[in-house]
Amino acid sequence: MQVFTVVTSLFVLAGCAWNALVYARAGQGMPTARPRSVASFPSFRIVHQLVRLMPVVCAMVGLWAPNSRAALFLFSSSRTIVLNGILIGLFGLAVSSWAIATLGPCYSPCYDARQPPYIVKTGPYRFVSHPIYLGNLIALAGLFLIGPSAWTLLAISTSTVYYTLAAAAETRELRPQRKRTHV
């Protein structure tokens, strides 16, 4: 067993565990009276789980069975590409985690978006309107470099479509609320 493969696998699994922990704890403290729903896409609840799982599986298969035909690999990842994938993936997780922490109790997932009591303009929200979506896409790009599968590209494409639609709906819904910001 190669040490590189084991260490890289541990990084991928640790990133998954961190992501699951952040999402599990996100939005805790939201008022018990559920705020008004923002136009969102309930179908994304199921798709979101698949989109989060598929690239991780492809990355692990890329590490342990790089010649697997079922994974539909587009190219072979060198150690340099895999290391860059780890760094890019960790950066994406850091952006998403920072954004979720900045939102605090205002966080709600895109498939169950809720009207927050105020608009957050601190942390990563100073630079971009939807840093969670951006961070998730960056993390998926990192996983693609680790396991460059057509399945991962499908996950990235699906996420991009859903995130774009969700971002547009959230921006439209929150436009009247822009005056009430939290800095």
KOLTOR-770162 format. One record per residue (C-alpha): z negated, y, x negated. Coordinates in steps of 0.05 Angstrom, whole numbers, plus 5000, padded with zeros to 4 digits. Layout:
<rs>
ZYX...
</rs>
This chain:
<rs>
500050005000501950674972496451194965501351744986502951395052495551275068493551995051499352285091497651835150490452075147492852805148497252665209491552305246486552855227491353375254491852985319484352925325483453665311488753845363485553395415478653685401481054405405484654275471478753885500473954455486478855015504477455445564470355215572466355765603471955955651468756195716467355635765471256005819478155835795482356455783489056535818494356065794500256335753507056035769507155435723510454765718505954185740511253685715509653925645502753595648506052905640511553145594506453515551502752865536509152505516511453105475504853095437504952345426512252195409512752615345506252325318508751615330515451795297511852105237507551475228513651025235517251475184511551365136510450625146517350365167522450885145528350415158526650285231532850335274528950455339526151105311533251395304531751745238536752285220535252285145530352005095524352445078522552525005515352644983516853384976519553425047513553035074508653495037512254105065511853775134504353695126503554425106507954685162504454235213497554465190499855195194502255075265495654755284491855345253495955855293494855475358487455365344486456105326490056315390485955845434479456085401481556815411482856695485476056365494474556275569481256595587485055975562488655525610494155025593501355215610501854675663495754955699495955695680490756145713490356905720485557135665480557695680483758115624489358095574487357915503490558345448486558125388487457565337494557275336496057635402496758275361503057985331506257535384505357455460504956695461502056445395499655775424506755585442509255835375503955445337505454815375512854865360511354995286506854375285512353965317517254215264512353965211511953285244519553265245519753345170514852775162518652315209525552615220527252255284532052435340526052295386522152845352528053315361528053135435520553305438521753975404527554135450523653955513517654355489521954955473524954945544518254875578514755375534520355885544519955795620512355825619512256445575517156805620513056625682506456835650509357485625512157645694505557475728501257865678505658485674501558865728495158675692497258975624492759575636486459145634486458925562480858655518481158895447
</rs>
